[in-house]
Amino acid sequence: MDKPTLFQRFRQILEERLHAVEASIADTRAGMRVDGCFRPENRGERAAVTAQGYLAAGLNRRAADIRTALDLLGQVDPGPRDQVAAGALVTLADEHGQERSYLLLPGGQGDPLAGPEGALTVISPSSPLARALRGRSEGDEAQLEQDGRRVSMEIVRLR
């Protein structure tokens, strides 16, 4: 599977996530209705309406974040990379030789995705791992903090 196809599959994940959040916003707003038909009668009901308002505000922020990630994703070139940056498909080997692949895309939250050589994980270019690798090339090593200890990773492949 090529990188443009991976980009498109991740775009679909983000669009599905946005749709789910927007549906939750609509459900939350239904519980906030205070008009001529429904007015909270006691403090408990008023608190519930207020809590629904906080939830709706949080969901609105989440939807805005996803929309921003979708916009940024459209600006990332899926072409090959010489250095780790947004849009890079990076395969790392740890100290034990175990390899893991990561795709750096806006909106990535550790999302699993099937890649050309098996499973890969989509992470944000601003994630700690991506920041530690930024600007490095194939064959370079990076020291990362993982589970409270320093781990050395080597960039085995970079596309």
C-alpha positions as CSV (number, residue, x, y, z in Angstrom):
1,M,0.0,0.0,0.0
2,D,1.4,3.4,-1.0
3,K,1.5,6.5,1.2
4,P,-1.3,8.4,-0.6
5,T,-3.6,5.4,0.1
6,L,-2.5,5.5,3.8
7,F,-3.2,9.2,3.9
8,Q,-6.7,8.7,2.5
9,R,-7.5,5.8,4.9
10,F,-6.4,8.1,7.8
11,R,-8.5,10.9,6.4
12,Q,-11.5,8.5,6.5
13,I,-10.7,7.7,10.2
14,L,-10.7,11.4,11.1
15,E,-13.9,12.0,9.1
16,E,-15.6,9.1,11.0
17,R,-14.3,10.5,14.3
18,L,-15.7,14.0,13.4
19,H,-19.1,12.5,12.5
20,A,-19.3,10.7,15.8
21,V,-18.4,13.8,17.8
22,E,-20.9,15.9,15.9
23,A,-23.6,13.3,16.7
24,S,-22.7,13.4,20.3
25,I,-22.9,17.2,20.2
26,A,-26.5,17.0,18.9
27,D,-27.4,14.5,21.7
28,T,-25.8,16.7,24.3
29,R,-27.7,19.8,23.1
30,A,-31.0,17.9,23.4
31,G,-30.3,17.6,27.1
32,M,-29.6,21.3,27.5
33,R,-32.9,22.6,26.2
34,V,-34.2,25.4,28.4
35,D,-37.2,27.1,26.7
36,G,-40.9,27.4,27.0
37,C,-41.4,23.7,26.8
38,F,-38.9,22.7,29.4
39,R,-37.4,24.6,32.3
40,P,-35.4,22.9,35.1
41,E,-37.5,23.0,38.3
42,N,-34.9,22.3,40.9
43,R,-31.2,22.7,41.5
44,G,-30.4,19.1,40.5
45,E,-32.0,19.6,37.1
46,R,-30.3,22.9,36.6
47,A,-26.9,21.3,37.5
48,A,-27.6,18.6,34.9
49,V,-28.3,21.2,32.2
50,T,-25.1,23.0,33.2
51,A,-23.1,19.8,33.0
52,Q,-24.5,19.1,29.6
53,G,-23.4,22.6,28.6
54,Y,-19.8,21.9,29.7
55,L,-19.9,18.6,27.8
56,A,-21.2,20.3,24.7
57,A,-18.4,22.9,24.9
58,G,-15.8,20.2,25.2
59,L,-17.2,18.3,22.3
60,N,-17.3,21.5,20.2
61,R,-13.6,22.0,20.9
62,R,-12.9,18.4,20.0
63,A,-14.8,18.8,16.7
64,A,-12.8,22.0,16.0
65,D,-9.5,20.1,16.6
66,I,-10.5,17.3,14.2
67,R,-11.5,19.9,11.5
68,T,-8.1,21.5,12.0
69,A,-6.3,18.2,11.7
70,L,-8.3,17.5,8.5
71,D,-7.3,20.8,7.0
72,L,-3.6,20.3,8.0
73,L,-3.7,16.7,6.6
74,G,-4.7,18.2,3.2
75,Q,-1.5,20.3,3.3
76,V,0.9,17.4,3.9
77,D,2.7,16.1,0.8
78,P,2.7,12.3,0.8
79,G,5.9,12.2,-1.2
80,P,9.2,10.6,0.0
81,R,11.2,12.1,2.9
82,D,14.9,12.5,3.5
83,Q,14.3,13.6,7.1
84,V,11.7,12.9,9.6
85,A,8.8,15.4,9.3
86,A,5.1,15.5,8.9
87,G,4.0,12.9,6.3
88,A,7.0,10.6,7.0
89,L,6.6,6.9,7.3
90,V,9.3,5.8,9.7
91,T,10.4,2.4,10.8
92,L,12.3,2.3,14.0
93,A,14.3,-0.6,15.6
94,D,14.7,-0.6,19.4
95,E,17.7,-2.0,21.3
96,H,16.5,-5.5,20.9
97,G,16.0,-5.2,17.1
98,Q,12.2,-5.1,17.3
99,E,10.8,-2.9,14.5
100,R,7.8,-0.6,14.6
101,S,6.5,1.7,12.0
102,Y,5.0,5.1,12.5
103,L,3.2,7.5,10.1
104,L,3.4,11.1,11.2
105,L,0.2,12.9,10.4
106,P,-1.8,15.7,11.9
107,G,-4.6,14.3,14.2
108,G,-2.7,11.1,14.8
109,Q,-3.4,9.7,18.3
110,G,-1.7,6.3,18.2
111,D,-4.2,5.1,15.6
112,P,-3.5,1.6,14.2
113,L,-3.4,1.4,10.4
114,A,-2.5,-1.5,8.0
115,G,0.7,-0.5,6.2
116,P,2.8,-1.8,3.4
117,E,4.8,-4.1,5.6
118,G,2.1,-4.8,8.3
119,A,0.6,-2.7,11.0
120,L,1.7,0.8,11.7
121,T,0.8,3.5,14.1
122,V,-0.3,7.0,13.1
123,I,1.0,9.6,15.5
124,S,0.9,13.4,15.5
125,P,4.0,15.3,14.3
126,S,3.9,17.1,17.6
127,S,4.0,13.9,19.7
128,P,7.0,13.3,21.9
129,L,8.3,10.5,19.7
130,A,8.0,12.6,16.5
131,R,9.7,15.6,18.2
132,A,12.6,13.3,19.2
133,L,13.0,12.1,15.7
134,R,12.4,15.4,13.8
135,G,15.1,16.3,11.4
136,R,16.8,12.9,11.6
137,S,17.5,10.7,8.6
138,E,17.6,7.0,7.8
139,G,20.4,5.3,9.9
140,D,20.4,8.0,12.6
141,E,19.8,7.1,16.3
142,A,17.7,8.9,18.8
143,Q,17.4,8.6,22.6
144,L,13.9,8.5,23.9
145,E,12.3,8.5,27.3
146,Q,10.1,5.4,27.6
147,D,8.5,4.1,30.8
148,G,10.9,6.2,32.9
149,R,14.1,4.9,31.2
150,R,16.2,6.0,28.2
151,V,15.8,3.9,25.1
152,S,17.9,4.1,22.0
153,M,16.0,3.8,18.6
154,E,17.5,3.6,15.1
155,I,15.7,4.8,12.0
156,V,15.8,1.7,9.8
157,R,13.6,3.0,7.0
158,L,12.2,6.4,6.1
159,R,9.7,7.0,3.3
